[in-house]
Amino acid sequence: MEMVKELDPALIKRKRNGQINIKSGNKIDSVVKWTIWVLTALTILAFFFFDYTGLQLERAITETLHNIRVMFLEPGLSHFSWGEAFYQVGVTLGLGVLATIFGAIIAFFLSLMAAENLSKPWLSNTVRVVVAFIRAVPTVLWVLIFAIAAGLGSEAAVLGMLFHSVAYLVKAFSESFEEVNPGILEALRATGSSWWHIVINGVLPSTFTYLLSWTFLRFEINFSVAVAMGAAAGAGGIGFELFMASGFYFDLREVGFITYAILIIAIILEVISTRLKERYFPSSVKTK
């Protein structure tokens, strides 16, 4: 009540009954509300412009439900064995691991130059602009660009994912470096420590757990991308088998099996990620 009294009465907007209009002047809520209404109207309007010629809705729904039942309730292998399935999953994981490890190493050194508290302003701004451009281009497009330059295969997939991983991790790492307590850096500089001594003894001990967490998160993303790139760039792996089963063989049972395999791997990665958070971030886990 004391805070309300201190405010200028001319700035307080009230309703007719005298109550303060809390939402008055909130432009963000207005923009969000009108955006949702416009998108809803456009969605409804789009249905009137669809070409429904030859569409048999009842048959389409029946066949879709049948395909889903066969896919997820009757999974099986037809065109490759269990051993080949594990091998293809290993190839996909390998693509993600290579792109993540090399990306994290390169991103670490670039993020030191991108951090404002560790680098000169012109160098920091230059690195940030370059990685922002790389990050703005989708990973799939980078893979296709390298596929044209290096040819279809795992090399193009790794290079494309590596490019985007570096840009992603540079932003994450540099922001972690900038959150280091300035007092630590000032104390090390006051003792005459070199730049590398400050990084090794002041920055890394404070940010190592964050770097590890961001790197593993990027690995989860790269695994998902590697599945898609297995078909788009001919990189092989379980993604290529999924593409063949769905696009060439139209084997719904095999599609269901591969989908379950990818889902199991994703769950395992999530469990590992949770274990790492419980080990290195116990306080944040308990608060949740």
Secondary structure as GFF3:
##gff-version 3
##sequence-region A 1 288
A	DSSP	alpha_helix	2	6	.	.	.	ID=ss1
A	DSSP	three_ten_helix	9	11	.	.	.	ID=ss2
A	DSSP	alpha_helix	27	47	.	.	.	ID=ss3
A	DSSP	alpha_helix	57	73	.	.	.	ID=ss4
A	DSSP	alpha_helix	82	114	.	.	.	ID=ss5
A	DSSP	alpha_helix	121	136	.	.	.	ID=ss6
A	DSSP	alpha_helix	139	150	.	.	.	ID=ss7
A	DSSP	alpha_helix	154	178	.	.	.	ID=ss8
A	DSSP	alpha_helix	182	190	.	.	.	ID=ss9
A	DSSP	alpha_helix	195	198	.	.	.	ID=ss10
A	DSSP	pi_helix	199	203	.	.	.	ID=ss11
A	DSSP	alpha_helix	204	232	.	.	.	ID=ss12
A	DSSP	alpha_helix	238	247	.	.	.	ID=ss13
A	DSSP	alpha_helix	252	280	.	.	.	ID=ss14
A	DSSP	alpha_helix	282	287	.	.	.	ID=ss15
###
